[in-house]
Amino acid sequence: MEELREEIKELLETKQYTRLRQSLEEMNAADIAAVLEEMKEEELLKIFRILPKDTAADVFAYLEVDNQQYIITMLSDKEAGVIIDNLMSDDAADFLDEMPANVVKRLLSNVSPETRREVNDLLRYPEDSAGSIMTVEYADLKENLTVAEAIERIRKIALDRETVNICYVLDSGRRLVGTVALRYLLLSDPQDVIGDIMNENVISIHTHTDQEQAAAQFQKYGFTAMPVVDNENRLVGIITVDDIVEILQEEATEDIEKMAAVMPSDRPYLRTSVMEGWKKRIPWLLLLMISSTFTSKIISSFEDALSVCVILTAYIPMLMDTGGNAGGQASAIIIRGLSLNEVAFKDWFRVAGKEIRIAMLCGTTLAAANFVKLIAMDHIAIPVAVVICITLVCAVMIAQIVGCSLPMLAKKLGFDPAVMASPFITTIVDALSLLVYFSIASHVLGL
């Protein structure tokens, strides 16, 4: 890719525009976009103007939002309208959704009435719903058409459709009544009627279905495209697998950020300013810092006990870290299970029971190894070593119960389970582990 970028840059600098256009026409739109992302803004605009309008629209859809906005603002209203007109409706809606309202109004005034209607229809759906990510460029057929007539219609509309591998059969009220695969049409008798050969068992998605649920439907059925219907079962669009790949990537990124106690961002890391990074991280850091004061309160309330047996202080970090790590493991596994619909809140007793058994095995193993280390290497008195090891078992058990319970509770209450991830759980586990530690030490050592 680096060699390709240098070649394109050289052709641009030497003003060999004909050769540059020929080279670009031989490339895939996604590869052109990847090269343009590495260019300076003025170079990016020059190359973009050289592209044929159809190719330019395809490349535009692959660019980052910042570069899309730069290009649109530098083009004339007429040129920008041509780009929007040549985009797939879902790509156009995604781009315009990121633009200021006054810019959207200006752009839509320079596109065709059909594009304006399609984009406005998509923009009215709730964010992150199936309706907001669908495209209206699908292949539809009437159920009374013959196979020959259907193939002739597909030939006429194919270039303007997202996909024609699956055609959607509609009745007179545009209600979805069936589907038929293109390959099945090619193998059927030309005089067969679509209504007789179509598949009537249609799996569809509602316009207001959450995009994560839509992605789950794709994973379940293995489809490359799925119809989207309204309340009256009228076909309004389709979602294709490329949209689902983007959704899965976005949702995975969002979950990772939330699990690390960072506010989600839709901008690439290198395009995020220092101030934006600060705004995304500081709220959680402040919350976690304030919540950590409970840990300090617990330690200060046992100052007298610690002054009698100072050695207990040395093992506080180890107990807290081990508990936090155990809780983080449990929460990560449960959050993943929730996202894949492998577990639900109704499974809490089964999950908690399993985590308790795992915690007993992990805690006992860690305690045994730690006891040997405390006696053989640290030369700690046996009663103190017993206190530390019992606390270790309890800390792991508490951590794993909390780690599995909080994400499931969050899901039940309608929150994102990823919010209840390692940093949040660690704070809770630290406080509980300290309470157990000092309680056990008070009873065993008589502090």
Secondary structure, 3 states (H helix, E strand, C coil): CHHHHHHHHHHHHCCCHHHHHHHHHCCCHHHHHHHHHCCCHHHHHHHHHHCCHHHHHHHHHHCCHHHHHHHHHHCCHHHHHHHHHHCCHHHHHHHHHCCCHHHHHHHHCCCCHHHHHHHHHHHCCCCCEHHHHCECCCCEEECCCEHHHHHHHHHHHHHHCCCCCEEEEECCCCEEEEEEEHHHHHHCCCCCEHHHHCECCCCCEECCCEHHHHHHHHHHHCCCEEEEECCCCEEEEEEEHHHHHHHHHHHHHHHHHHHCCCCCCCCCHHHCCHHHHHHHHHHHHHHHHHHCHHHHHHHHHCHHHHHHCCHHHHCHHHHHHHHHHHHHHHHHHHHHHHHCCCCCHHHHHHHHHHHHHHHHHHHHHHHHHHHHHHHHCCCCCHHHHHHHHHHHHHHHHHHHHHHHHHHHHHHHCCCCHHHCCHHHHHHHHHHHHHHHHHHHHHHHHCC
